[in-house]
Amino acid sequence: MTTAAIDVVDNPEAQQFQARIDGHLAFAEYRLIKGAIMFTHTEVPSALGGRGIGSALIQAGLKAARERDLKVMPVCPFFAAWFGKHPEDRDLLHPSYKTALGL
């Protein structure tokens, strides 16, 4: 399965980007704060591992941040690691996290 085939939706009530696949729920939790979105936790059930679902959740979250003109605060280690591997997205980082991540 490619990330393009993964349907990720924003569930504002739960404050999560979610993907429901094969009866499982994968999600990236967030909190909106003034001018920023803080990603606090990402969870992909082990049954869904290795299918690019975590990446799809991150990409959906970053797309939403761009559309809403929000800076990203990656508290979640999975989100933080993304920025180490994807310099093209570092413009989204909140200034305090650029320093914290050594970028």
GROMACS elastic network, one bead per residue, 0.5 to 0.9 nm:
[ bonds ]
;  ai    aj funct       b0    kb
    1     4     6  0.82690   500
    1     5     6  0.65971   500
    1     6     6  0.77561   500
    1    51     6  0.58950   500
    1    52     6  0.74708   500
    1    53     6  0.89431   500
    2     5     6  0.55040   500
    2     6     6  0.70348   500
    2    51     6  0.70352   500
    2    52     6  0.65499   500
    2    53     6  0.85111   500
    2    56     6  0.89297   500
    3     6     6  0.52631   500
    3     7     6  0.85191   500
    3    51     6  0.77180   500
    3    52     6  0.55369   500
    3    53     6  0.65001   500
    3    54     6  0.89475   500
    3    55     6  0.71193   500
    3    56     6  0.53435   500
    4     7     6  0.78604   500
    4    56     6  0.76872   500
    6    19     6  0.71084   500
    6    20     6  0.87940   500
    6    21     6  0.82283   500
    6    52     6  0.84256   500
    6    53     6  0.69172   500
    6    56     6  0.67268   500
    6    57     6  0.88599   500
    7    18     6  0.83152   500
    7    19     6  0.59573   500
    7    20     6  0.77584   500
    7    21     6  0.86576   500
    7    56     6  0.83016   500
    8    17     6  0.63928   500
    8    18     6  0.53729   500
    8    20     6  0.79135   500
    8    27     6  0.87685   500
    8    53     6  0.89579   500
    8    56     6  0.71357   500
    8    57     6  0.64743   500
    8    60     6  0.66686   500
    9    16     6  0.83548   500
    9    17     6  0.55294   500
    9    18     6  0.53389   500
    9    19     6  0.65845   500
    9    57     6  0.88305   500
    9    60     6  0.79383   500
   10    13     6  0.89688   500
   10    14     6  0.87900   500
   10    15     6  0.76347   500
   10    16     6  0.60564   500
   10    18     6  0.63004   500
   10    60     6  0.83261   500
   10    61     6  0.83445   500
   10    64     6  0.88056   500
   11    14     6  0.55599   500
   11    15     6  0.58441   500
   11    16     6  0.53250   500
   11    17     6  0.59576   500
   11    18     6  0.68993   500
   12    16     6  0.64267   500
   12    17     6  0.81324   500
   13    16     6  0.79039   500
   14    17     6  0.86039   500
   14    29     6  0.79462   500
   14    30     6  0.88691   500
   15    28     6  0.84125   500
   15    29     6  0.57936   500
   15    30     6  0.54367   500
   15    31     6  0.64661   500
   15    32     6  0.83595   500
   16    27     6  0.60069   500
   16    28     6  0.53124   500
   16    30     6  0.58265   500
   16    31     6  0.86111   500
   17    26     6  0.83837   500
   17    27     6  0.54569   500
   17    28     6  0.51722   500
   17    29     6  0.65989   500
   17    30     6  0.79379   500
   17    57     6  0.63617   500
   17    58     6  0.85898   500
   17    60     6  0.73186   500
   17    61     6  0.67906   500
   18    25     6  0.67858   500
   18    26     6  0.57249   500
   18    28     6  0.66359   500
   18    29     6  0.86526   500
   18    57     6  0.70818   500
   19    24     6  0.81531   500
   19    25     6  0.58453   500
   19    26     6  0.52147   500
   19    27     6  0.63267   500
   19    53     6  0.77196   500
   19    56     6  0.86751   500
   19    57     6  0.75066   500
   20    23     6  0.64210   500
   20    24     6  0.55342   500
   20    26     6  0.63763   500
   20    27     6  0.86720   500
   21    24     6  0.52629   500
   21    25     6  0.65345   500
   21    26     6  0.78509   500
   21    48     6  0.78856   500
   22    25     6  0.85318   500
   22    48     6  0.84282   500
   24    44     6  0.86011   500
   24    45     6  0.69675   500
   24    47     6  0.81599   500
   24    48     6  0.78703   500
   25    43     6  0.84932   500
   25    44     6  0.73525   500
   25    45     6  0.72684   500
   26    42     6  0.77500   500
   26    43     6  0.55921   500
   26    45     6  0.63605   500
   26    48     6  0.83140   500
   26    53     6  0.75092   500
   26    54     6  0.77982   500
   26    57     6  0.81783   500
   27    41     6  0.81413   500
   27    42     6  0.57021   500
   27    43     6  0.54262   500
   27    44     6  0.66359   500
   27    54     6  0.80818   500
   27    57     6  0.68532   500
   28    39     6  0.69342   500
   28    40     6  0.75698   500
   28    41     6  0.57518   500
   28    43     6  0.64248   500
   28    44     6  0.87020   500
   28    54     6  0.81808   500
   28    57     6  0.62678   500
   28    58     6  0.74385   500
   28    61     6  0.79619   500
   28    76     6  0.89218   500
   29    38     6  0.84349   500
   29    39     6  0.58129   500
   29    40     6  0.56289   500
   29    41     6  0.51926   500
   29    42     6  0.61859   500
   29    43     6  0.85261   500
   29    76     6  0.89254   500
   30    37     6  0.65397   500
   30    38     6  0.53477   500
   30    40     6  0.55961   500
   30    41     6  0.73741   500
   30    61     6  0.87952   500
   31    36     6  0.85340   500
   31    37     6  0.58012   500
   31    38     6  0.51042   500
   31    39     6  0.65715   500
   31    40     6  0.74144   500
   32    35     6  0.79721   500
   32    36     6  0.61382   500
   32    38     6  0.62962   500
   32    39     6  0.88703   500
   32    70     6  0.89916   500
   33    36     6  0.52871   500
   33    37     6  0.60519   500
   33    38     6  0.73718   500
   34    37     6  0.81515   500
   34    70     6  0.84894   500
   35    68     6  0.88899   500
   35    69     6  0.74826   500
   35    70     6  0.51648   500
   35    71     6  0.63812   500
   36    65     6  0.78655   500
   36    69     6  0.81851   500
   36    72     6  0.57236   500
   36    73     6  0.69350   500
   36    94     6  0.73826   500
   37    61     6  0.88689   500
   37    65     6  0.69754   500
   37    70     6  0.61981   500
   37    71     6  0.62384   500
   37    72     6  0.51800   500
   37    73     6  0.60775   500
   37    74     6  0.84525   500
   38    71     6  0.84557   500
   38    72     6  0.59572   500
   38    74     6  0.59364   500
   38    75     6  0.66339   500
   38    76     6  0.86094   500
   39    42     6  0.79019   500
   39    61     6  0.84821   500
   39    72     6  0.74613   500
   39    73     6  0.62172   500
   39    74     6  0.51176   500
   39    75     6  0.57197   500
   39    76     6  0.58734   500
   39    79     6  0.71563   500
   40    73     6  0.85097   500
   40    74     6  0.68702   500
   40    75     6  0.50492   500
   40    77     6  0.85249   500
   40    79     6  0.86023   500
   41    74     6  0.89923   500
   41    75     6  0.74908   500
   41    77     6  0.79542   500
   41    78     6  0.80142   500
   41    79     6  0.83473   500
   42    54     6  0.74334   500
   42    57     6  0.82490   500
   42    58     6  0.87537   500
   42    76     6  0.67294   500
   42    77     6  0.85934   500
   42    78     6  0.69174   500
   42    79     6  0.77884   500
   43    54     6  0.76678   500
   44    47     6  0.81873   500
   44    48     6  0.64751   500
   44    49     6  0.66610   500
   44    53     6  0.71285   500
   44    54     6  0.64477   500
   45    48     6  0.54979   500
   45    49     6  0.66561   500
   46    49     6  0.50172   500
   46    50     6  0.86771   500
   47    50     6  0.89602   500
   48    51     6  0.62930   500
   48    52     6  0.86860   500
   48    53     6  0.74263   500
   49    52     6  0.75493   500
   49    53     6  0.74869   500
   49    54     6  0.83644   500
   50    53     6  0.76338   500
   50    54     6  0.87211   500
   51    54     6  0.81424   500
   51    55     6  0.89262   500
   52    55     6  0.52570   500
   52    56     6  0.62461   500
   52    57     6  0.87992   500
   53    57     6  0.62386   500
   53    58     6  0.86700   500
   54    57     6  0.51224   500
   54    58     6  0.63229   500
   54    59     6  0.86603   500
   54    78     6  0.83395   500
   55    58     6  0.50743   500
   55    59     6  0.60720   500
   55    60     6  0.85638   500
   55    82     6  0.84127   500
   56    59     6  0.50647   500
   56    60     6  0.61200   500
   56    61     6  0.85558   500
   57    60     6  0.52100   500
   57    61     6  0.62124   500
   57    62     6  0.86675   500
   58    61     6  0.50529   500
   58    62     6  0.60953   500
   58    63     6  0.84735   500
   58    78     6  0.88428   500
   58    79     6  0.67594   500
   58    82     6  0.80862   500
   59    62     6  0.51215   500
   59    63     6  0.60044   500
   59    64     6  0.85508   500
   60    63     6  0.50963   500
   60    64     6  0.62126   500
   60    65     6  0.86413   500
   61    64     6  0.51622   500
   61    65     6  0.62287   500
   61    66     6  0.87678   500
   62    66     6  0.62360   500
   62    67     6  0.86046   500
   62    72     6  0.77261   500
   62    89     6  0.80383   500
   62    92     6  0.77558   500
   63    66     6  0.51745   500
   63    67     6  0.62153   500
   63    68     6  0.86249   500
   64    67     6  0.50282   500
   64    68     6  0.60390   500
   64    69     6  0.83275   500
   64    70     6  0.82757   500
   65    68     6  0.51747   500
   65    69     6  0.58008   500
   65    71     6  0.66452   500
   65    72     6  0.69966   500
   65    92     6  0.76242   500
   66    69     6  0.50034   500
   66    70     6  0.63006   500
   66    71     6  0.80539   500
   66    92     6  0.73706   500
   67    70     6  0.78613   500
   69    92     6  0.87798   500
   70    92     6  0.74385   500
   70    94     6  0.85972   500
   71    91     6  0.83312   500
   71    92     6  0.51080   500
   71    93     6  0.54913   500
   71    95     6  0.83571   500
   72    92     6  0.56129   500
   72    94     6  0.53133   500
   72    97     6  0.82721   500
   73    76     6  0.87074   500
   73    79     6  0.88847   500
   73    80     6  0.84129   500
   73    92     6  0.87731   500
   73    93     6  0.63721   500
   73    94     6  0.56955   500
   73    95     6  0.88443   500
   73    96     6  0.82168   500
   73    97     6  0.63152   500
   74    77     6  0.71406   500
   74    78     6  0.82242   500
   74    79     6  0.53788   500
   74    80     6  0.50426   500
   74    81     6  0.87706   500
   74    83     6  0.88676   500
   74    93     6  0.79412   500
   74    94     6  0.86716   500
   74    97     6  0.73339   500
   75    78     6  0.86434   500
   75    79     6  0.73159   500
   75    80     6  0.68038   500
   75    97     6  0.87692   500
   76    79     6  0.53446   500
   76    80     6  0.62166   500
   76    81     6  0.87104   500
   77    81     6  0.60283   500
   77    82     6  0.86391   500
   78    81     6  0.52432   500
   78    82     6  0.65408   500
   79    82     6  0.51834   500
   79    83     6  0.71395   500
   80    83     6  0.56708   500
   80    84     6  0.71490   500
   80    97     6  0.87731   500
   80   101     6  0.74518   500
   81    84     6  0.52358   500
   81    85     6  0.67391   500
   81    86     6  0.87679   500
   81   101     6  0.88586   500
   82    85     6  0.53161   500
   82    86     6  0.59383   500
   82    87     6  0.87014   500
   82    89     6  0.86901   500
   83    87     6  0.60201   500
   83    88     6  0.83038   500
   83    89     6  0.65774   500
   83    90     6  0.60368   500
   83    93     6  0.83279   500
   83   101     6  0.85688   500
   83   103     6  0.86573   500
   84    87     6  0.66203   500
   84    90     6  0.85395   500
   84   101     6  0.80988   500
   84   103     6  0.78739   500
   85    88     6  0.89842   500
   86    89     6  0.58709   500
   86    90     6  0.72464   500
   87    90     6  0.52235   500
   87    91     6  0.81935   500
   88    91     6  0.72473   500
   89    92     6  0.58759   500
   89    93     6  0.77026   500
   90    93     6  0.53355   500
   90    94     6  0.89071   500
   90    98     6  0.79283   500
   90   103     6  0.82814   500
   91    94     6  0.83118   500
   92    95     6  0.89934   500
   93    96     6  0.81030   500
   93    97     6  0.62727   500
   93    98     6  0.61787   500
   94    97     6  0.54443   500
   94    98     6  0.66060   500
   95    98     6  0.52227   500
   95    99     6  0.68128   500
   95   100     6  0.88605   500
   96    99     6  0.55042   500
   96   100     6  0.63246   500
   96   101     6  0.87789   500
   97   101     6  0.58213   500
   97   102     6  0.81752   500
   97   103     6  0.82863   500
   98   101     6  0.53477   500
   98   102     6  0.60806   500
   99   102     6  0.50006   500
   99   103     6  0.60756   500
  100   103     6  0.77642   500
